[in-house]
Amino acid sequence: MPTYVYETIPQHEGEKPQRFEIRQGMMESPLTHHPDNGQPVRRVPIGGTGLMGGSATFSSMPSGASCGTGCGCH
């Protein structure tokens, strides 16, 4: 099960969002409220760590270099 990052949606001026992580199934709907305090929340998009399927060419990398992830892109 993936872990998703959420943050609270500030309700008052000057209030800062609080981030938290929660494990959810990929088919589960995103949370709309904090499970502990009921405060409204939104899911925070976090960057991935690679490509899914296919192959990639990284023209900005020096010849013979690899991205370092073991994907075989050199």
Chimera marker file (.cmm) of the C-alpha trace (Angstrom):
<marker_set name="trace">
<marker id="1" x="0.000" y="0.000" z="0.000" r="1" g="1" b="0" radius="0.5"/>
<marker id="2" x="1.402" y="3.425" z="-0.910" r="1" g="1" b="0" radius="0.5"/>
<marker id="3" x="1.931" y="6.199" z="1.615" r="1" g="1" b="0" radius="0.5"/>
<marker id="4" x="0.332" y="9.538" z="0.735" r="1" g="1" b="0" radius="0.5"/>
<marker id="5" x="1.173" y="12.971" z="2.114" r="1" g="1" b="0" radius="0.5"/>
<marker id="6" x="-1.670" y="15.261" z="3.141" r="1" g="1" b="0" radius="0.5"/>
<marker id="7" x="-1.781" y="18.721" z="4.643" r="1" g="1" b="0" radius="0.5"/>
<marker id="8" x="-4.441" y="20.535" z="6.575" r="1" g="1" b="0" radius="0.5"/>
<marker id="9" x="-6.174" y="23.447" z="4.856" r="1" g="1" b="0" radius="0.5"/>
<marker id="10" x="-5.767" y="26.569" z="7.012" r="1" g="1" b="0" radius="0.5"/>
<marker id="11" x="-9.092" y="27.945" z="8.210" r="1" g="1" b="0" radius="0.5"/>
<marker id="12" x="-7.798" y="31.198" z="9.709" r="1" g="1" b="0" radius="0.5"/>
<marker id="13" x="-5.388" y="33.882" z="8.538" r="1" g="1" b="0" radius="0.5"/>
<marker id="14" x="-1.851" y="33.152" z="9.675" r="1" g="1" b="0" radius="0.5"/>
<marker id="15" x="-2.578" y="29.468" z="10.353" r="1" g="1" b="0" radius="0.5"/>
<marker id="16" x="0.041" y="27.166" z="8.839" r="1" g="1" b="0" radius="0.5"/>
<marker id="17" x="-0.806" y="23.832" z="7.184" r="1" g="1" b="0" radius="0.5"/>
<marker id="18" x="0.281" y="20.713" z="9.048" r="1" g="1" b="0" radius="0.5"/>
<marker id="19" x="1.532" y="17.764" z="6.977" r="1" g="1" b="0" radius="0.5"/>
<marker id="20" x="1.034" y="14.102" z="7.771" r="1" g="1" b="0" radius="0.5"/>
<marker id="21" x="1.391" y="10.756" z="5.997" r="1" g="1" b="0" radius="0.5"/>
<marker id="22" x="-1.142" y="7.961" z="5.739" r="1" g="1" b="0" radius="0.5"/>
<marker id="23" x="-1.063" y="4.556" z="4.055" r="1" g="1" b="0" radius="0.5"/>
<marker id="24" x="-3.966" y="4.025" z="1.656" r="1" g="1" b="0" radius="0.5"/>
<marker id="25" x="-4.821" y="1.645" z="-1.135" r="1" g="1" b="0" radius="0.5"/>
<marker id="26" x="-4.447" y="3.094" z="-4.630" r="1" g="1" b="0" radius="0.5"/>
<marker id="27" x="-8.159" y="2.633" z="-5.285" r="1" g="1" b="0" radius="0.5"/>
<marker id="28" x="-9.234" y="4.441" z="-2.082" r="1" g="1" b="0" radius="0.5"/>
<marker id="29" x="-10.608" y="7.958" z="-2.434" r="1" g="1" b="0" radius="0.5"/>
<marker id="30" x="-8.373" y="10.756" z="-1.155" r="1" g="1" b="0" radius="0.5"/>
<marker id="31" x="-9.104" y="11.968" z="2.352" r="1" g="1" b="0" radius="0.5"/>
<marker id="32" x="-11.090" y="15.181" z="2.717" r="1" g="1" b="0" radius="0.5"/>
<marker id="33" x="-10.730" y="15.512" z="6.505" r="1" g="1" b="0" radius="0.5"/>
<marker id="34" x="-7.987" y="14.690" z="9.018" r="1" g="1" b="0" radius="0.5"/>
<marker id="35" x="-8.765" y="11.274" z="10.552" r="1" g="1" b="0" radius="0.5"/>
<marker id="36" x="-7.968" y="12.498" z="14.097" r="1" g="1" b="0" radius="0.5"/>
<marker id="37" x="-9.313" y="16.053" z="14.317" r="1" g="1" b="0" radius="0.5"/>
<marker id="38" x="-11.732" y="16.388" z="11.359" r="1" g="1" b="0" radius="0.5"/>
<marker id="39" x="-9.922" y="19.410" z="9.912" r="1" g="1" b="0" radius="0.5"/>
<marker id="40" x="-10.185" y="19.747" z="6.087" r="1" g="1" b="0" radius="0.5"/>
<marker id="41" x="-7.177" y="18.326" z="4.218" r="1" g="1" b="0" radius="0.5"/>
<marker id="42" x="-5.781" y="18.018" z="0.707" r="1" g="1" b="0" radius="0.5"/>
<marker id="43" x="-3.400" y="15.478" z="-0.796" r="1" g="1" b="0" radius="0.5"/>
<marker id="44" x="0.061" y="16.874" z="-1.549" r="1" g="1" b="0" radius="0.5"/>
<marker id="45" x="1.566" y="15.769" z="-4.871" r="1" g="1" b="0" radius="0.5"/>
<marker id="46" x="5.036" y="14.373" z="-4.267" r="1" g="1" b="0" radius="0.5"/>
<marker id="47" x="7.466" y="13.598" z="-7.118" r="1" g="1" b="0" radius="0.5"/>
<marker id="48" x="8.054" y="10.015" z="-8.165" r="1" g="1" b="0" radius="0.5"/>
<marker id="49" x="11.346" y="8.182" z="-8.426" r="1" g="1" b="0" radius="0.5"/>
<marker id="50" x="11.373" y="7.012" z="-12.014" r="1" g="1" b="0" radius="0.5"/>
<marker id="51" x="9.497" y="6.028" z="-15.118" r="1" g="1" b="0" radius="0.5"/>
<marker id="52" x="6.909" y="3.309" z="-15.398" r="1" g="1" b="0" radius="0.5"/>
<marker id="53" x="7.543" y="1.137" z="-18.451" r="1" g="1" b="0" radius="0.5"/>
<marker id="54" x="9.194" y="2.049" z="-21.709" r="1" g="1" b="0" radius="0.5"/>
<marker id="55" x="12.672" y="3.373" z="-22.092" r="1" g="1" b="0" radius="0.5"/>
<marker id="56" x="14.077" y="6.840" z="-21.774" r="1" g="1" b="0" radius="0.5"/>
<marker id="57" x="16.891" y="8.798" z="-23.327" r="1" g="1" b="0" radius="0.5"/>
<marker id="58" x="18.555" y="11.501" z="-21.277" r="1" g="1" b="0" radius="0.5"/>
<marker id="59" x="20.253" y="13.748" z="-23.841" r="1" g="1" b="0" radius="0.5"/>
<marker id="60" x="21.406" y="16.223" z="-21.179" r="1" g="1" b="0" radius="0.5"/>
<marker id="61" x="23.629" y="13.599" z="-19.554" r="1" g="1" b="0" radius="0.5"/>
<marker id="62" x="27.268" y="13.104" z="-20.573" r="1" g="1" b="0" radius="0.5"/>
<marker id="63" x="27.961" y="10.237" z="-22.935" r="1" g="1" b="0" radius="0.5"/>
<marker id="64" x="28.266" y="6.935" z="-21.084" r="1" g="1" b="0" radius="0.5"/>
<marker id="65" x="26.696" y="8.388" z="-17.903" r="1" g="1" b="0" radius="0.5"/>
<marker id="66" x="23.845" y="6.790" z="-16.032" r="1" g="1" b="0" radius="0.5"/>
<marker id="67" x="21.113" y="8.428" z="-13.965" r="1" g="1" b="0" radius="0.5"/>
<marker id="68" x="22.247" y="6.280" z="-11.037" r="1" g="1" b="0" radius="0.5"/>
<marker id="69" x="18.957" y="4.489" z="-10.469" r="1" g="1" b="0" radius="0.5"/>
<marker id="70" x="19.940" y="1.228" z="-12.155" r="1" g="1" b="0" radius="0.5"/>
<marker id="71" x="17.438" y="1.748" z="-14.974" r="1" g="1" b="0" radius="0.5"/>
<marker id="72" x="20.038" y="1.114" z="-17.688" r="1" g="1" b="0" radius="0.5"/>
<marker id="73" x="19.517" y="4.502" z="-19.354" r="1" g="1" b="0" radius="0.5"/>
<marker id="74" x="23.180" y="4.879" z="-20.338" r="1" g="1" b="0" radius="0.5"/>
<link id1="1" id2="2" r="1" g="1" b="0" radius="0.2"/>
<link id1="2" id2="3" r="1" g="1" b="0" radius="0.2"/>
<link id1="3" id2="4" r="1" g="1" b="0" radius="0.2"/>
<link id1="4" id2="5" r="1" g="1" b="0" radius="0.2"/>
<link id1="5" id2="6" r="1" g="1" b="0" radius="0.2"/>
<link id1="6" id2="7" r="1" g="1" b="0" radius="0.2"/>
<link id1="7" id2="8" r="1" g="1" b="0" radius="0.2"/>
<link id1="8" id2="9" r="1" g="1" b="0" radius="0.2"/>
<link id1="9" id2="10" r="1" g="1" b="0" radius="0.2"/>
<link id1="10" id2="11" r="1" g="1" b="0" radius="0.2"/>
<link id1="11" id2="12" r="1" g="1" b="0" radius="0.2"/>
<link id1="12" id2="13" r="1" g="1" b="0" radius="0.2"/>
<link id1="13" id2="14" r="1" g="1" b="0" radius="0.2"/>
<link id1="14" id2="15" r="1" g="1" b="0" radius="0.2"/>
<link id1="15" id2="16" r="1" g="1" b="0" radius="0.2"/>
<link id1="16" id2="17" r="1" g="1" b="0" radius="0.2"/>
<link id1="17" id2="18" r="1" g="1" b="0" radius="0.2"/>
<link id1="18" id2="19" r="1" g="1" b="0" radius="0.2"/>
<link id1="19" id2="20" r="1" g="1" b="0" radius="0.2"/>
<link id1="20" id2="21" r="1" g="1" b="0" radius="0.2"/>
<link id1="21" id2="22" r="1" g="1" b="0" radius="0.2"/>
<link id1="22" id2="23" r="1" g="1" b="0" radius="0.2"/>
<link id1="23" id2="24" r="1" g="1" b="0" radius="0.2"/>
<link id1="24" id2="25" r="1" g="1" b="0" radius="0.2"/>
<link id1="25" id2="26" r="1" g="1" b="0" radius="0.2"/>
<link id1="26" id2="27" r="1" g="1" b="0" radius="0.2"/>
<link id1="27" id2="28" r="1" g="1" b="0" radius="0.2"/>
<link id1="28" id2="29" r="1" g="1" b="0" radius="0.2"/>
<link id1="29" id2="30" r="1" g="1" b="0" radius="0.2"/>
<link id1="30" id2="31" r="1" g="1" b="0" radius="0.2"/>
<link id1="31" id2="32" r="1" g="1" b="0" radius="0.2"/>
<link id1="32" id2="33" r="1" g="1" b="0" radius="0.2"/>
<link id1="33" id2="34" r="1" g="1" b="0" radius="0.2"/>
<link id1="34" id2="35" r="1" g="1" b="0" radius="0.2"/>
<link id1="35" id2="36" r="1" g="1" b="0" radius="0.2"/>
<link id1="36" id2="37" r="1" g="1" b="0" radius="0.2"/>
<link id1="37" id2="38" r="1" g="1" b="0" radius="0.2"/>
<link id1="38" id2="39" r="1" g="1" b="0" radius="0.2"/>
<link id1="39" id2="40" r="1" g="1" b="0" radius="0.2"/>
<link id1="40" id2="41" r="1" g="1" b="0" radius="0.2"/>
<link id1="41" id2="42" r="1" g="1" b="0" radius="0.2"/>
<link id1="42" id2="43" r="1" g="1" b="0" radius="0.2"/>
<link id1="43" id2="44" r="1" g="1" b="0" radius="0.2"/>
<link id1="44" id2="45" r="1" g="1" b="0" radius="0.2"/>
<link id1="45" id2="46" r="1" g="1" b="0" radius="0.2"/>
<link id1="46" id2="47" r="1" g="1" b="0" radius="0.2"/>
<link id1="47" id2="48" r="1" g="1" b="0" radius="0.2"/>
<link id1="48" id2="49" r="1" g="1" b="0" radius="0.2"/>
<link id1="49" id2="50" r="1" g="1" b="0" radius="0.2"/>
<link id1="50" id2="51" r="1" g="1" b="0" radius="0.2"/>
<link id1="51" id2="52" r="1" g="1" b="0" radius="0.2"/>
<link id1="52" id2="53" r="1" g="1" b="0" radius="0.2"/>
<link id1="53" id2="54" r="1" g="1" b="0" radius="0.2"/>
<link id1="54" id2="55" r="1" g="1" b="0" radius="0.2"/>
<link id1="55" id2="56" r="1" g="1" b="0" radius="0.2"/>
<link id1="56" id2="57" r="1" g="1" b="0" radius="0.2"/>
<link id1="57" id2="58" r="1" g="1" b="0" radius="0.2"/>
<link id1="58" id2="59" r="1" g="1" b="0" radius="0.2"/>
<link id1="59" id2="60" r="1" g="1" b="0" radius="0.2"/>
<link id1="60" id2="61" r="1" g="1" b="0" radius="0.2"/>
<link id1="61" id2="62" r="1" g="1" b="0" radius="0.2"/>
<link id1="62" id2="63" r="1" g="1" b="0" radius="0.2"/>
<link id1="63" id2="64" r="1" g="1" b="0" radius="0.2"/>
<link id1="64" id2="65" r="1" g="1" b="0" radius="0.2"/>
<link id1="65" id2="66" r="1" g="1" b="0" radius="0.2"/>
<link id1="66" id2="67" r="1" g="1" b="0" radius="0.2"/>
<link id1="67" id2="68" r="1" g="1" b="0" radius="0.2"/>
<link id1="68" id2="69" r="1" g="1" b="0" radius="0.2"/>
<link id1="69" id2="70" r="1" g="1" b="0" radius="0.2"/>
<link id1="70" id2="71" r="1" g="1" b="0" radius="0.2"/>
<link id1="71" id2="72" r="1" g="1" b="0" radius="0.2"/>
<link id1="72" id2="73" r="1" g="1" b="0" radius="0.2"/>
<link id1="73" id2="74" r="1" g="1" b="0" radius="0.2"/>
</marker_set>
